[in-house]
Amino acid sequence: MTDQNDAQQDLIQRGYSRRDAARILGALGAGVAVATAGTPVWAQRNDGPEEGNFPKVRISSNECWTGPFPVAQAAAAKIVSHANFYHPGTEVTDFKKTLATIEGVPVDHVLPWPGSSDPLSRIVVAFCSPQKGLVTADVSYEQPWGTAEWAGAKVTKVPLTPDYRHDVKAMLAANPDAGLYYICSPNNPTGTLTPVADIEWLVANKPAGSIVLVDEAYLHFSHGQSAAPLVAQGKDVIVLRTFSKLFGMAGMRLGATIARPDLHARMMRYDGKRMSTNLPLPSVVCGTVALTQKALIEQRRAEMIAARDFTFAHLTKRGVKFIPSDANMFMVDWGKPAAGVQAQFLAAGVGIGRNWAPWPTMSRVTVGSMADMQAFCAALDKIMV
């Protein structure tokens, strides 16, 4: 039986109709997730302006204010001269070994991807079904919801705690038989951390066979702990990482998952491992070097925190409510429709982020450079006159 046939039978056995199984395989197997309308199913949601129409200050999409570390850029540039080969050397293996060493997991527990959007949605498809739904916080990153709804799996949304953590006990109670529990920590859009102790509780009490997915896209911007040790312990946990944030590689498309090999095998079965093996080598090399730059990581984190603290102090001075954050974004409550305020900032040359449905008066703002945040505060002063 071919991998595709095996994957199709798996989908059918998990409750998908033959038609839906064929549709899912058609999207995943092509390496490009295309829904019936032709829109990418799990493409990164573009919270910023259209291409070529950028404001002077871009603090809308949680991007880093600067590019990859210079030493990582140099390594990426060097490998370009060997790009005539699919595998000039041991670049991918070196990436796996480096991340595995840093996170304290076996090398075969690390899998690189061209970005993090694709593996995030493959995890939803691999572990959710019409019989086994997805449980997520509300508000949180919405891509898993969209993928689950597109695939035909039930989505259960659970409000955050009063201090904006994932309410893991309420998440389990909301669907005690889910296939996947999604935790984004630091959370997007609030930037708040869910303690690893809470994640450990969920892992210990969840139903057998279900998976806890911990999205750590913004972890390097915080001083929070990773859930990777749970993977090292052999738990039903997948940790998702991206290099688009602190490492400044959003346009280079590099991500990674940390999980047991059997869980990775379930994720890779739909396309013959193409998405997890066809990797842009300049991105892989750049990411490998970036991971080892401990001092530069700490320096960049400190720069972000300084700019964030400056902004929080100004918001406090002006009496504007906001949610304190552990990442490079935060939510501001304007006390009036956020869409209108976003338009006012854009007119002032500052592109801030959108609101989430449950919070129509709040905007997400990315923490950029100190100059970016000074410009944000200056625009705020003009708007609030």
C-alpha positions in Angstrom: 0.0 0.0 0.0 1.4 3.4 -0.9 1.8 6.2 1.7 -1.0 8.1 0.1 -3.4 5.1 0.3 -2.3 4.5 3.8 -3.0 8.1 4.7 -6.4 8.1 3.0 -7.4 5.0 4.9 -6.3 6.6 8.2 -8.4 9.7 7.5 -11.5 7.5 6.7 -11.0 5.4 9.8 -10.9 8.5 11.9 -14.3 9.6 10.6 -13.7 11.6 7.5 -15.8 10.9 4.4 -14.0 9.6 1.3 -14.7 13.0 -0.3 -13.2 15.0 2.6 -10.2 12.6 2.7 -9.6 13.1 -1.0 -9.9 16.9 -0.5 -7.4 16.9 2.4 -4.9 14.7 0.6 -5.2 16.8 -2.5 -4.2 19.9 -0.4 -1.5 18.3 1.7 -0.1 16.0 -0.9 0.5 18.9 -3.3 2.5 20.7 -0.6 0.2 23.7 -1.1 -3.0 23.8 1.0 -5.7 25.0 -1.3 -9.3 25.1 -0.3 -12.2 25.0 -2.7 -12.1 28.8 -3.2 -8.4 28.7 -4.0 -7.3 30.5 -0.9 -4.4 28.9 1.1 -6.0 27.1 4.0 -3.3 27.8 6.5 -1.3 30.7 5.0 0.0 33.2 7.5 -2.8 35.7 8.1 -1.6 39.0 6.8 -2.4 41.6 9.5 -0.4 44.3 7.8 -0.8 46.3 4.5 -0.8 45.0 1.0 2.6 44.4 -0.6 4.2 47.6 -1.7 1.9 49.8 0.4 3.8 49.9 3.6 3.5 52.7 6.2 6.7 54.2 7.6 6.4 52.3 10.8 5.4 48.7 10.5 4.3 47.3 13.9 1.3 45.2 12.8 2.4 41.7 12.1 4.7 40.7 15.0 7.8 40.8 12.8 11.2 41.6 14.2 12.4 45.2 13.6 15.7 43.9 12.2 17.0 41.0 10.2 19.0 37.9 11.0 22.1 38.2 13.1 25.0 39.4 10.9 27.0 36.2 11.6 24.0 34.1 10.5 23.5 36.2 7.4 27.1 35.6 6.5 26.7 31.8 6.8 23.6 31.9 4.7 25.3 34.0 2.0 28.2 31.5 1.9 26.0 28.5 1.2 24.4 30.2 -1.8 27.5 29.5 -3.9 26.8 25.7 -3.3 23.1 26.0 -4.1 23.6 23.9 -7.3 23.5 20.8 -5.0 20.4 19.7 -3.2 22.5 18.7 -0.3 26.0 20.2 -0.4 26.9 18.7 3.0 25.3 18.0 6.3 23.4 21.3 6.7 20.0 19.8 7.7 21.6 17.3 10.1 23.7 20.1 11.6 20.4 22.1 12.2 18.8 19.1 13.9 21.8 18.4 16.1 22.1 22.1 17.1 18.5 22.5 18.1 18.4 19.0 19.8 21.5 19.9 21.9 20.0 23.3 23.0 16.7 21.8 23.9 18.0 18.6 25.5 16.1 16.2 23.2 17.3 13.3 20.9 18.3 14.4 17.4 15.5 12.2 15.9 13.0 14.3 17.8 13.7 17.5 15.8 12.2 18.1 12.4 12.8 21.3 10.3 10.1 22.8 8.1 9.9 25.6 5.5 8.1 27.9 8.0 5.7 26.9 10.8 2.3 27.5 9.2 2.4 24.2 7.3 3.3 21.9 10.2 0.8 23.7 12.4 -2.0 22.8 10.1 -0.6 19.3 9.4 -0.7 18.7 13.2 -4.4 19.6 13.2 -5.2 17.3 10.4 -3.1 14.5 11.8 -4.6 14.5 15.3 -8.1 16.0 14.8 -11.1 14.5 13.0 -14.9 14.7 13.0 -14.7 12.4 16.1 -11.7 14.1 17.8 -11.9 17.9 17.9 -9.6 20.8 18.6 -9.6 22.7 21.9 -8.1 26.2 21.9 -8.1 29.3 23.9 -10.1 32.4 22.9 -8.5 34.7 22.2 -5.4 33.1 20.6 -3.8 32.4 17.3 -6.6 31.5 14.8 -4.9 29.4 12.2 -5.6 26.1 13.9 -9.3 27.0 14.1 -9.4 27.7 10.4 -7.7 24.5 9.5 -9.9 22.4 11.8 -13.1 23.9 10.4 -11.9 23.5 6.9 -11.1 19.8 7.5 -14.4 19.2 9.3 -13.2 18.8 12.9 -15.1 20.3 15.8 -13.5 23.5 17.3 -14.0 24.3 21.0 -12.9 27.7 22.2 -12.3 28.4 25.9 -11.9 31.9 27.3 -8.5 32.9 28.8 -8.2 33.2 32.6 -8.6 36.7 34.1 -4.8 37.1 33.9 -4.9 35.9 30.3 -3.4 32.5 30.6 -4.7 29.4 28.9 -7.3 27.9 31.3 -6.1 24.3 30.9 -8.7 22.8 33.4 -11.5 24.5 31.5 -10.1 23.4 28.2 -10.1 19.8 29.3 -13.6 20.1 30.8 -14.9 21.7 27.5 -13.9 18.6 25.5 -12.6 15.7 27.6 -12.1 13.6 24.4 -10.4 16.0 22.1 -7.7 15.0 19.6 -5.6 18.1 20.1 -5.2 20.8 22.8 -3.5 23.9 21.4 -1.6 26.2 23.7 0.2 29.2 22.3 2.7 30.5 24.9 3.5 33.3 24.9 0.0 33.7 23.5 -0.7 35.6 20.3 -2.2 38.3 20.6 -1.8 38.9 24.3 1.9 38.1 24.7 1.1 36.3 28.0 2.8 33.1 29.2 1.0 29.9 30.3 3.2 28.3 33.1 4.8 25.0 32.1 3.2 23.6 35.3 -0.2 24.2 33.8 0.8 22.5 30.6 2.2 19.6 32.6 -1.2 19.3 34.4 -3.0 19.1 31.0 -0.6 16.5 29.7 -1.1 14.4 32.8 -4.9 14.6 32.7 -5.8 14.6 29.1 -7.4 11.6 27.4 -5.1 8.8 26.2 -3.9 9.3 22.6 -4.6 13.0 22.4 -1.9 15.5 21.8 -0.9 18.7 23.4 0.6 21.2 20.9 2.6 24.0 22.4 3.3 26.8 20.0 6.4 28.6 21.2 6.8 31.1 18.3 7.5 34.0 20.7 9.4 32.1 23.5 12.7 33.7 22.7 11.3 37.1 23.4 10.4 36.1 26.9 12.2 34.5 29.8 9.7 31.7 29.9 10.4 28.0 30.1 10.0 25.7 27.1 7.8 22.6 27.1 10.6 20.7 25.2 11.5 18.8 28.4 8.1 17.1 28.2 9.0 15.9 24.7 12.3 14.5 26.1 10.2 12.6 28.7 8.3 10.9 25.9 5.0 12.7 26.5 2.2 13.2 24.0 3.5 16.7 23.3 4.6 18.6 20.1 6.5 21.8 20.5 6.3 24.2 17.5 9.0 26.8 16.8 9.5 29.5 14.1 12.5 31.6 13.1 10.2 34.4 11.9 10.2 36.3 15.2 13.2 37.1 17.3 15.6 35.6 14.7 14.3 38.0 12.1 13.8 35.4 9.4 10.1 35.9 8.5 10.9 36.1 4.8 13.2 33.1 4.9 10.5 30.6 6.0 12.1 28.3 8.6 10.4 26.5 11.4 10.8 23.3 13.4 8.8 20.8 15.4 10.1 18.9 18.5 8.3 15.6 19.1 8.6 11.9 19.2 9.4 10.3 15.9 6.1 8.4 15.8 4.2 11.7 16.0 6.4 13.2 13.3 5.7 10.2 11.1 1.9 10.9 11.3 2.5 14.5 10.3 4.7 13.6 7.3 2.6 10.9 5.7 0.4 13.0 3.6 2.9 14.3 1.1 5.7 11.7 1.1 7.8 13.8 3.4 8.3 16.5 0.8 7.5 19.6 2.9 9.8 18.3 5.7 12.8 17.5 3.4 12.7 20.1 0.6 14.2 22.9 2.6 15.8 26.2 1.5 19.4 25.6 2.6 20.3 29.3 3.2 17.5 29.4 5.7 18.6 26.2 7.4 22.2 27.4 7.7 21.1 30.8 8.9 18.9 29.3 11.5 21.6 26.9 12.7 24.0 29.7 13.3 21.4 31.9 14.9 20.5 29.3 17.5 24.0 29.3 18.9 24.2 33.1 19.4 23.3 33.2 23.1 24.7 36.6 23.8 23.0 38.1 20.7 19.7 36.5 21.6 19.8 38.0 25.0 20.8 41.4 23.6 18.0 41.4 21.1 15.5 40.4 23.8 16.7 43.2 26.0 16.3 45.7 23.2 12.7 44.6 22.7 11.9 44.7 26.4 13.4 48.2 26.7 11.2 49.5 23.8 8.2 47.7 25.3 8.8 49.1 28.8 9.1 52.6 27.3 5.8 52.2 25.5 4.0 50.8 28.5 5.2 53.7 30.6 3.8 56.1 28.0 0.5 54.3 27.8 0.2 54.4 31.6 1.0 58.1 31.6 -1.8 58.7 29.1 -4.2 56.5 31.0 -4.6 54.0 28.2 -5.4 50.5 29.2 -3.2 47.6 27.9 -2.4 44.0 28.8 1.1 43.6 30.1 3.1 41.2 27.9 6.0 38.8 27.9 6.5 38.9 24.1 6.9 41.4 21.3 3.3 42.3 21.1 0.6 43.6 23.4 -3.1 44.5 23.3 -4.3 48.1 23.8 -7.9 48.9 24.8 -8.9 52.2 23.2 -12.4 52.2 24.8 -13.9 52.6 21.3 -14.0 50.6 18.0 -10.4 49.5 17.3 -10.8 49.6 13.5 -11.2 53.3 13.6 -8.2 53.8 15.8 -6.1 51.6 13.5 -7.1 53.8 10.5 -6.0 56.9 12.5 -2.6 55.4 13.2 -2.2 54.4 9.6 -3.0 58.0 8.4 -0.2 59.1 10.8 2.2 56.6 9.1 2.1 54.0 11.8 0.7 50.5 10.9 -0.7 48.8 14.0 -2.4 45.4 14.2 -6.0 44.4 14.1 -8.5 43.4 16.8 -9.9 40.0 17.7 -13.7 39.4 17.6 -14.3 39.1 21.4 -12.4 42.4 21.9 -13.7 44.9 19.4 -12.1 47.9 21.2 -8.6 46.4 21.4 -5.8 46.5 18.9 -2.7 44.3 18.8 0.5 46.3 18.6 3.9 44.8 17.7 6.9 46.0 19.7 9.4 47.3 17.1 12.6 49.2 17.6 12.9 52.0 20.1 12.5 54.5 17.2 9.4 52.6 16.1 7.8 52.8 19.5 8.7 56.5 19.9 6.9 57.1 16.7 3.9 55.1 17.9 3.8 57.1 21.1 4.0 60.4 19.2 1.2 59.3 16.9 -0.8 58.3 20.0 -0.4 61.7 21.5 -1.7 63.4 18.3 -4.7 61.0 18.0 -5.7 61.4 21.6 -5.7 65.3 21.5 
